[in-house]
């Protein structure tokens, strides 16, 4: 398993907290593992919850009609990279 960066750790904590994933520790989320269809068992409703938590925490919107959402939400790493790019621009 790859090691989380500080940004990925912060995002993992946000995901676990916002989705009430009581049986999952943020540090156990592999940055390269699929967020959906993988060990976490997340679904499209969880994606909406994550998007809402990200917009509240980081101050920018993840749009549901973004054609790149599948790539953005691929893994903790891809979501974290997207946030870092847009948080800096915000």
C-alpha positions as semicolon CSV with decimal commas, in nm:
position;residue;x (nm);y (nm);z (nm)
1;X;0,000;0,000;0,000
2;X;0,127;0,346;-0,089
3;X;0,184;0,600;0,186
4;X;-0,064;0,887;0,212
5;X;0,055;1,244;0,178
6;X;-0,060;1,497;0,438
7;X;-0,326;1,620;0,194
8;X;-0,450;1,265;0,129
9;X;-0,463;1,195;0,503
10;X;-0,674;1,508;0,557
11;X;-0,907;1,406;0,274
12;X;-0,930;1,047;0,402
13;X;-1,032;1,179;0,744
14;X;-1,296;1,399;0,580
15;X;-1,434;1,103;0,380
16;X;-1,447;0,870;0,681
17;X;-1,614;1,139;0,895
18;X;-1,866;1,257;0,635
19;X;-1,972;0,902;0,539
20;X;-1,966;0,766;0,896
21;X;-1,733;0,483;0,794
22;X;-1,690;0,364;1,153
23;X;-1,512;0,042;1,056
24;X;-1,257;0,225;0,838
25;X;-0,955;0,415;0,963
26;X;-0,846;0,706;0,740
27;X;-0,489;0,569;0,736
28;X;-0,620;0,238;0,596
29;X;-0,744;0,398;0,273
30;X;-0,488;0,317;0,004
31;X;-0,430;0,633;-0,206
32;X;-0,432;0,424;-0,526
33;X;-0,724;0,191;-0,444
34;X;-1,057;0,256;-0,619
35;X;-1,294;0,467;-0,409
36;X;-1,595;0,304;-0,575
37;X;-1,639;-0,067;-0,637
38;X;-1,344;-0,144;-0,411
39;X;-1,296;-0,230;-0,046
40;X;-1,478;0,079;0,079
41;X;-1,802;-0,021;-0,094
42;X;-1,894;0,337;-0,183
43;X;-2,177;0,421;-0,424
44;X;-2,313;0,721;-0,613
45;X;-2,487;0,859;-0,303
46;X;-2,151;0,851;-0,124
47;X;-2,002;1,048;-0,415
48;X;-2,260;1,321;-0,355
49;X;-2,180;1,322;0,018
50;X;-1,806;1,346;-0,057
51;X;-1,866;1,631;-0,303
52;X;-2,070;1,820;-0,042
53;X;-1,808;1,766;0,229
54;X;-1,530;1,878;-0,007
55;X;-1,715;2,197;-0,105
56;X;-1,777;2,284;0,262
57;X;-1,424;2,201;0,374
58;X;-1,219;2,327;0,080
59;X;-1,444;2,606;-0,045
60;X;-1,503;2,506;-0,408
61;X;-1,769;2,303;-0,584
62;X;-1,732;1,958;-0,734
63;X;-1,995;1,979;-1,006
64;X;-2,211;1,673;-1,069
65;X;-2,211;1,743;-1,444
66;X;-1,830;1,755;-1,472
67;X;-1,735;1,515;-1,750
68;X;-1,414;1,430;-1,562
69;X;-1,587;1,311;-1,241
70;X;-1,512;0,945;-1,312
71;X;-1,140;1,028;-1,332
72;X;-1,153;1,273;-1,038
73;X;-1,321;1,018;-0,809
74;X;-1,106;0,722;-0,919
75;X;-0,899;0,709;-0,600
76;X;-0,798;0,906;-0,295
77;X;-0,490;1,020;-0,489
78;X;-0,683;1,153;-0,792
79;X;-0,943;1,328;-0,576
80;X;-0,672;1,483;-0,359
81;X;-0,478;1,605;-0,665
82;X;-0,796;1,761;-0,808
83;X;-0,863;1,938;-0,478
84;X;-0,506;2,069;-0,456
85;X;-0,525;2,209;-0,811
86;X;-0,856;2,384;-0,753
87;X;-0,802;2,491;-0,394
88;X;-0,491;2,680;-0,503
89;X;-0,690;2,849;-0,779
90;X;-0,980;2,944;-0,552
